[in-house]
Amino acid sequence: MAQPIISFNNVSKRYPGGREALSNINFTVEAGEFVLLTGHSGAGKSTLLKLIPAIERASSGTILVNGQSISTLSGRGIPYLRRNLGLVFQDQKLLFDRSVFDNVILPMLVTGQSHAESTRRVRAALDKVGLLDRERANPVALSGGEQQRLCIARAIVNRPTILIADEPTASLDDEYADAIMEMFRSFNQVGVTVLIATHDRDLIAHSSPRVVHLQRGRVLDKATA
Amino acid sequence: MNALIRHHLHSLRQSGVRFASAPFAALANMVVIGVVLALPLGMYLLVSNVQSLASSIPTEPQISVFLTPGAAKTDVAALENRLRAVEHVRSVRFVSREAALASLKRSPGMADVISTLRENPLPDAYVVTLGEGSAAAAERLESELKGVPGIAHVQVDSAWVRRIDALLSLGRSAVILLSALLSLALVAVTFNTIRLQILTQREEIEVSKLIGATDAYVRRPFFYWGGLLGASGGLCALLLVFLAQVLLNRNLSEFGNLYGVELRLQFLPVADAALFLAFAALLGWVGTYLSVSRHLSKIQPR
């Protein structure tokens, strides 16, 4: 049996002001799994995803990522945790003052890779998402689908073991959404653990062998979790 | 190559790119810092030039004892013995009125004036030199000698040197105070410039932190930028002071020619100029440190 690569044990998250976004969450993701995290808006999907790279910290409970406890992780340790994760954000977080290439190379610069190695891996990542011919373009000149693919290229360039995406197909039409999901599937097939938050019913119906459903901050069906 | 060295090179390159991408803003900052630093630097240069001029003049207290015309030889002999017996006296030299007049004639512009005189108006005199640090003894001796038979006037010649010394000391204190105040101004200018830089690059900082950038990685380009800003401002100050010195030297040279002396301000030695640039870079770095410590921690990915 595969080892859990992500593990939530009795995790709760309460925001300042008293709103409880997550309540007593228990679930695990095994290495190499493809998991969809579903639920309505406000169910707590984004909060749960943000707990994994320690963008938000849990109010109680234990989170383990790659065997490392996030709950006890110091501020200095967080950057090293994030380097092993590929993050695709709902609001993309692209930098529009630089080219497609320069957006994707950013994680390589952070980890201090050599210029030759960085260039090689950036081009490989852009090739995987079909944007190699647009490497000199500014992201503002890309379509919504291309921008999302650019985010994915930036997320995979450091060869993460876990890929986390928050609503990666939101605001995309069906054709683009299918292409993006196909990309995540192909990464999963080469061993990358994929965790995607979505509320897209079609996507849920067609894509994943495993769905974790959240409702009002709780995992709805423990059997599937 | 080591990842840390690559980070530093990347940060340095980033700072250069930022400098080049907004050249007018960078130039404006450079000039502001340059003007701020030029004030204490110029004053320091002036004080050190006066100090170097003053140091070439002997600072041992000297007393000129002018004798009354036709003083009795016995009084003069007794006076010389008395002067030689005084504590701290290093030398006693008799200057005859003829020797004094000849010496005066050699002074620039005085020969014509003296040639119009019908007789030598100068008295015989003793020049008494005391040891270093015996200014108080010189003043005591001055008051003791007043009223002694055969003496017309007693003058402590080195008093003006002490006054210059006091003035220089005041100048040095003013330079230190001005430097401290304007250093604070430079730190404040850098603090604010870096604050604006951080605000401008807020998105980049946020994304960098999300993809695993350490605080040190995020801070480093700002430190290079601040240091570069301080050093370039320092360079601008050196240039401004150098230009001012060139202009002043022309006027000083003309003024000195009138008195037959060579007057010229000396610029900072290379080592001092390098030290000054390093100090300016350090001030830029301090401003950056304060700004980064205050503003960067507030930017957290959401």
HADDOCK unambig.tbl for C-alpha pairs under 7 A between the chains (distance, minus, plus):
assign (segid A and resid 55 and name CA) (segid B and resid 301 and name CA) 6.42 0.50 0.50
assign (segid A and resid 55 and name CA) (segid B and resid 302 and name CA) 6.39 0.50 0.50
assign (segid A and resid 79 and name CA) (segid B and resid 209 and name CA) 6.95 0.50 0.50
assign (segid A and resid 79 and name CA) (segid B and resid 212 and name CA) 3.91 0.50 0.50
assign (segid A and resid 79 and name CA) (segid B and resid 213 and name CA) 5.61 0.50 0.50
assign (segid A and resid 79 and name CA) (segid B and resid 214 and name CA) 5.55 0.50 0.50
assign (segid A and resid 80 and name CA) (segid B and resid 212 and name CA) 6.00 0.50 0.50
assign (segid A and resid 82 and name CA) (segid B and resid 210 and name CA) 6.91 0.50 0.50
assign (segid A and resid 82 and name CA) (segid B and resid 211 and name CA) 5.89 0.50 0.50
assign (segid A and resid 82 and name CA) (segid B and resid 212 and name CA) 4.87 0.50 0.50
assign (segid A and resid 83 and name CA) (segid B and resid 211 and name CA) 6.10 0.50 0.50
assign (segid A and resid 83 and name CA) (segid B and resid 212 and name CA) 4.92 0.50 0.50
assign (segid A and resid 93 and name CA) (segid B and resid 207 and name CA) 6.53 0.50 0.50
assign (segid A and resid 95 and name CA) (segid B and resid 204 and name CA) 6.70 0.50 0.50
assign (segid A and resid 107 and name CA) (segid B and resid 211 and name CA) 5.94 0.50 0.50
assign (segid A and resid 110 and name CA) (segid B and resid 212 and name CA) 6.79 0.50 0.50
assign (segid A and resid 110 and name CA) (segid B and resid 213 and name CA) 5.38 0.50 0.50
assign (segid A and resid 112 and name CA) (segid B and resid 3 and name CA) 4.47 0.50 0.50
assign (segid A and resid 112 and name CA) (segid B and resid 4 and name CA) 6.92 0.50 0.50
assign (segid A and resid 112 and name CA) (segid B and resid 6 and name CA) 6.06 0.50 0.50
assign (segid A and resid 112 and name CA) (segid B and resid 7 and name CA) 6.00 0.50 0.50
assign (segid A and resid 113 and name CA) (segid B and resid 3 and name CA) 6.57 0.50 0.50
